[in-house]
Amino acid sequence: MRGRELATTRCVKCHVVESGSDAGASSDYSGPPIVAIFGRPVAAADGFAYSRALSAFGGEWTEDRLFAWILHPMLTVPGALMPEVKSLAEGDIADIVAYLKTVAD
């Protein structure tokens, strides 16, 4: 699956992206784990210090919200800390989102 390849080479630089990992929210990762992200409340991973902006964003992670967030994090949630990944095309992001829908704890 192309989304898995992209997530495990690009997203893994900052996030735990596969189930079974025991890295948790701390460790060497600058971002929270994104395993089982769908349906999870925004800014809700235990042990991670979220920005005030993302904490105030509220709601749950859906396909549309996650796509917008990865595409343009600062436009989606002004004041958030996630940097924009300029080298990902919209098709790449769609593939990552499709893969993340399949990853559970």
NUBASE-940942 format. One record per residue: x, y, z of N, C-alpha, C, O in turn; residue number from 1; residue in one letter. Coordinates in steps of 0.001 Angstrom, whole numbers, plus 500000, padded with zeros to 6 digits. Layout:
X, Y, Z, X, Y, Z, X, Y, Z, X, Y, Z, NUM, a
...
***
This chain:
500853, 498821, 500000, 500000, 500000, 500000, 500892, 501233, 500000, 501756, 501385, 500864, 1, m
500682, 502098, 499041, 501505, 503299, 498897, 501435, 504205, 500123, 502440, 504805, 500506, 2, r
500276, 504309, 500734, 500124, 505146, 501923, 500999, 504683, 503069, 501561, 505501, 503797, 3, g
501118, 503371, 503231, 501989, 502830, 504284, 503436, 503204, 504011, 504160, 503622, 504915, 4, r
503850, 503051, 502766, 505223, 503405, 502396, 505505, 504880, 502693, 506548, 505217, 503254, 5, e
504584, 505744, 502320, 504762, 507178, 502575, 504770, 507481, 504067, 505619, 508234, 504546, 6, l
503832, 506900, 504799, 503751, 507161, 506239, 504987, 506668, 506973, 505496, 507342, 507868, 7, a
505469, 505490, 506592, 506617, 504918, 507303, 507949, 505508, 506864, 508978, 505223, 507476, 8, t
507948, 506324, 505816, 509187, 507006, 505441, 509119, 508502, 505728, 510151, 509132, 505961, 9, t
507925, 509076, 505715, 507796, 510526, 505903, 507244, 510890, 507287, 507855, 511676, 508011, 10, r
506111, 510330, 507648, 505453, 510700, 508902, 506210, 510172, 510124, 506181, 510779, 511194, 11, c
506882, 509040, 509950, 507577, 508393, 511054, 508735, 509241, 511591, 509259, 508963, 512669, 12, v
509125, 510252, 510856, 510174, 511145, 511346, 509723, 511873, 512612, 510546, 512247, 513447, 13, k
508406, 512072, 512748, 507863, 512791, 513899, 506803, 512020, 514678, 506513, 512360, 515825, 14, c
506214, 510974, 514064, 505074, 510281, 514676, 505243, 508764, 514686, 505884, 508194, 513803, 15, h
504661, 508122, 515696, 504492, 506680, 515663, 503352, 506422, 514694, 502262, 506967, 514869, 16, v
503584, 505591, 513660, 502579, 505409, 512620, 502084, 503980, 512473, 501177, 503728, 511680, 17, v
502650, 503048, 513208, 502213, 501659, 513065, 501823, 501084, 514417, 502441, 501380, 515439, 18, e
500787, 500257, 514403, 500350, 499624, 515633, 501431, 498677, 516130, 502253, 498185, 515357, 19, s
501412, 498434, 517423, 502398, 497548, 518015, 503646, 498264, 518478, 504494, 497666, 519140, 20, g
503773, 499538, 518140, 504944, 500291, 518584, 504777, 500639, 520049, 503681, 500992, 520485, 21, s
505848, 500543, 520804, 505773, 500893, 522222, 506437, 502234, 522499, 506765, 502547, 523644, 22, d
506635, 503028, 521443, 507321, 504309, 521615, 506473, 505320, 522376, 507019, 506181, 523065, 23, a
505177, 505235, 522267, 504300, 506142, 522987, 504397, 507571, 522498, 504937, 507833, 521423, 24, g
503880, 508483, 523278, 503836, 509880, 522869, 505122, 510623, 523184, 505338, 511715, 522658, 25, a
505974, 510070, 524018, 507214, 510768, 524318, 508317, 510219, 523442, 508185, 510216, 522218, 26, s
509374, 509767, 524020, 510469, 509157, 523272, 511145, 510178, 522367, 511295, 511342, 522738, 27, s
511551, 509740, 521186, 512276, 510598, 520255, 511352, 511294, 519259, 511843, 511943, 518336, 28, d
510059, 511184, 519412, 509103, 511742, 518455, 508675, 513141, 518873, 508362, 513380, 520039, 29, y
508662, 514069, 517910, 508240, 515434, 518208, 506731, 515602, 518077, 506173, 516581, 518573, 30, s
506064, 514657, 517414, 504617, 514704, 517242, 503960, 513543, 517965, 504632, 512574, 518317, 31, g
502667, 513626, 518190, 501955, 512554, 518888, 501809, 511321, 517997, 501950, 511413, 516777, 32, p
501526, 510172, 518604, 501279, 508980, 517788, 500028, 509178, 516938, 499044, 509763, 517389, 33, p
500078, 508680, 515696, 498916, 508801, 514822, 498299, 507444, 514517, 497511, 507300, 513583, 34, i
498668, 506455, 515317, 498036, 505139, 515247, 496616, 505297, 515787, 496413, 505938, 516817, 35, v
495651, 504726, 515109, 494240, 504786, 515529, 493750, 506229, 515687, 493049, 506553, 516646, 36, a
494124, 507079, 514749, 493765, 508494, 514843, 492305, 508762, 514456, 491710, 509717, 514955, 37, i
491724, 507949, 513587, 490360, 508212, 513122, 489339, 508038, 514239, 489297, 507011, 514916, 38, f
488517, 509073, 514411, 487506, 509069, 515449, 488032, 509516, 516797, 487253, 509729, 517726, 39, g
489346, 509661, 516918, 489942, 510105, 518175, 489757, 511609, 518290, 489882, 512326, 517298, 40, r
489461, 512094, 519487, 489374, 513543, 519653, 490715, 514204, 519293, 491780, 513649, 519561, 41, p
490647, 515383, 518692, 491843, 516146, 518352, 492574, 516493, 519647, 491950, 516822, 520655, 42, v
493894, 516416, 519607, 494756, 516789, 520740, 494477, 515934, 521970, 494416, 516450, 523086, 43, a
494305, 514619, 521768, 493916, 513761, 522890, 494860, 512605, 523190, 494544, 511784, 524051, 44, a
495992, 512505, 522528, 496916, 511409, 522828, 497551, 511652, 524192, 498058, 512740, 524464, 45, a
497520, 510640, 525041, 498082, 510759, 526382, 499569, 511081, 526336, 500310, 510551, 525507, 46, d
499988, 511948, 527230, 501396, 512233, 527392, 502007, 513178, 526388, 503226, 513349, 526378, 47, g
501200, 513805, 525534, 501760, 514720, 524549, 501295, 516140, 524848, 500117, 516367, 525123, 48, f
502217, 517088, 524793, 501896, 518498, 525047, 501523, 519172, 523730, 502398, 519529, 522941, 49, a
500244, 519343, 523496, 499744, 519957, 522267, 499806, 521473, 522355, 499812, 522045, 523445, 50, y
499852, 522113, 521199, 499786, 523573, 521166, 498407, 524017, 521647, 497432, 523269, 521573, 51, s
498355, 525226, 522130, 497076, 525795, 522565, 496088, 525834, 521396, 494894, 525589, 521573, 52, r
496596, 526145, 520201, 495734, 526257, 519018, 495094, 524921, 518661, 493895, 524863, 518388, 53, a
495880, 523848, 518660, 495317, 522545, 518303, 494371, 522050, 519393, 493344, 521439, 519095, 54, l
494710, 522307, 520643, 493816, 521919, 521742, 492464, 522607, 521626, 491434, 522013, 521944, 55, s
492464, 523854, 521172, 491222, 524611, 521033, 490442, 524234, 519777, 489256, 524546, 519675, 56, a
491080, 523574, 518832, 490445, 523186, 517566, 489255, 522268, 517819, 488208, 522418, 517189, 57, f
489412, 521326, 518731, 488318, 520459, 519140, 487853, 519483, 518075, 488443, 519391, 516998, 58, g
486804, 518767, 518381, 486229, 517784, 517473, 487048, 516510, 517400, 487918, 516259, 518234, 59, g
486756, 515716, 516391, 487443, 514438, 516181, 488140, 514448, 514833, 487798, 515224, 513940, 60, e
489131, 513563, 514705, 489820, 513421, 513421, 488962, 512610, 512461, 488612, 511460, 512727, 61, w
488636, 513235, 511350, 487902, 512590, 510268, 488815, 512571, 509043, 489900, 513152, 509065, 62, t
488388, 511921, 508008, 489169, 511879, 506778, 489414, 513286, 506233, 490544, 513625, 505880, 63, e
488377, 514096, 506164, 488508, 515454, 505629, 489398, 516334, 506497, 490233, 517079, 505984, 64, d
489221, 516245, 507801, 490030, 517060, 508703, 491502, 516663, 508637, 492382, 517524, 508613, 65, r
491763, 515381, 508608, 493150, 514919, 508566, 493815, 515299, 507245, 494980, 515699, 507229, 66, l
493081, 515176, 506136, 493614, 515573, 504841, 493986, 517059, 504857, 495089, 517426, 504452, 67, f
493077, 517905, 505320, 493329, 519349, 505378, 494507, 519661, 506297, 495334, 520519, 505988, 68, a
494575, 518969, 507413, 495644, 519180, 508386, 497014, 518843, 507798, 497962, 519611, 507960, 69, w
497123, 517716, 507125, 498408, 517327, 506531, 498762, 518256, 505370, 499925, 518622, 505201, 70, i
497768, 518635, 504572, 498000, 519493, 503413, 498491, 520881, 503830, 499487, 521377, 503304, 71, l
497789, 521499, 504776, 498119, 522861, 505218, 497845, 523004, 506717, 496820, 523565, 507104, 72, h
498744, 522506, 507559, 498473, 522558, 509001, 498275, 523972, 509541, 497393, 524195, 510371, 73, p
499069, 524918, 509090, 498969, 526283, 509622, 497707, 527010, 509139, 497217, 527912, 509817, 74, m
497186, 526627, 507988, 495925, 527210, 507521, 494734, 526528, 508190, 493714, 527165, 508456, 75, l
494867, 525245, 508456, 493786, 524496, 509090, 493637, 524886, 510554, 492525, 525066, 511050, 76, t
494767, 525014, 511237, 494766, 525400, 512650, 495853, 526465, 512843, 496989, 526133, 513184, 77, v
495511, 527743, 512626, 496507, 528796, 512811, 497096, 528758, 514225, 496368, 528698, 515216, 78, p
498411, 528793, 514292, 499090, 528748, 515586, 499530, 527355, 515992, 500172, 527184, 517029, 79, g
499191, 526359, 515188, 499608, 524988, 515491, 501103, 524841, 515218, 501699, 525679, 514542, 80, a
501694, 523798, 515732, 503138, 523626, 515639, 503610, 522694, 514526, 504806, 522652, 514239, 81, l
502713, 521952, 513896, 503145, 521022, 512853, 503603, 521797, 511616, 502873, 522647, 511107, 82, m
504808, 521501, 511136, 505273, 522184, 509930, 504587, 521645, 508681, 504142, 520498, 508650, 83, p
504510, 522469, 507670, 503937, 522026, 506400, 504940, 521126, 505681, 506136, 521417, 505644, 84, e
504443, 520041, 505116, 505290, 519120, 504360, 505078, 519451, 502889, 504159, 518936, 502252, 85, v
505922, 520300, 502366, 505723, 520833, 501022, 505952, 519815, 499920, 505457, 520002, 498809, 86, k
506677, 518756, 500187, 507003, 517804, 499126, 505934, 516724, 498936, 506121, 515818, 498123, 87, s
504831, 516800, 499660, 503750, 515823, 499492, 502672, 516382, 498577, 502125, 517453, 498838, 88, l
502372, 515668, 497523, 501279, 516048, 496631, 499951, 515645, 497274, 499922, 514834, 498200, 89, a
498872, 516208, 496783, 497551, 515866, 497339, 497263, 514382, 497226, 496647, 513809, 498124, 90, e
497694, 513740, 496142, 497508, 512294, 496000, 498277, 511514, 497051, 497801, 510491, 497541, 91, g
499476, 511998, 497401, 500263, 511363, 498456, 499532, 511458, 499797, 499467, 510492, 500557, 92, d
498991, 512630, 500066, 498267, 512837, 501321, 497034, 511947, 501370, 496738, 511359, 502411, 93, i
496315, 511839, 500268, 495143, 510951, 500215, 495557, 509504, 500499, 494842, 508777, 501188, 94, a
496704, 509089, 499969, 497200, 507734, 500228, 497560, 507539, 501698, 497272, 506489, 502274, 95, d
498188, 508542, 502306, 498535, 508455, 503730, 497278, 508366, 504565, 497196, 507539, 505473, 96, i
496294, 509205, 504275, 495037, 509202, 505029, 494349, 507842, 504879, 493831, 507303, 505857, 97, v
494339, 507292, 503678, 493729, 505971, 503462, 494446, 504908, 504285, 493804, 504025, 504856, 98, a
495761, 504986, 504349, 496520, 504025, 505158, 496206, 504205, 506639, 495974, 503222, 507342, 99, y
496194, 505444, 507123, 495942, 505677, 508538, 494565, 505201, 508963, 494360, 504866, 510130, 100, l
493618, 505167, 508035, 492280, 504631, 508347, 492343, 503141, 508685, 491452, 502614, 509351, 101, k
493390, 502471, 508229, 493497, 501022, 508456, 494318, 500670, 509694, 494352, 499506, 510095, 102, t
494979, 501654, 510307, 495890, 501388, 511419, 495158, 501564, 512747, 494629, 502635, 513046, 103, v
495140, 500512, 513520, 494509, 500543, 514832, 495535, 500199, 515897, 496607, 499673, 515597, 104, a
495197, 500501, 517147, 496087, 500138, 518265, 496281, 498644, 518334, 496996, 498154, 519208, 105, d
***
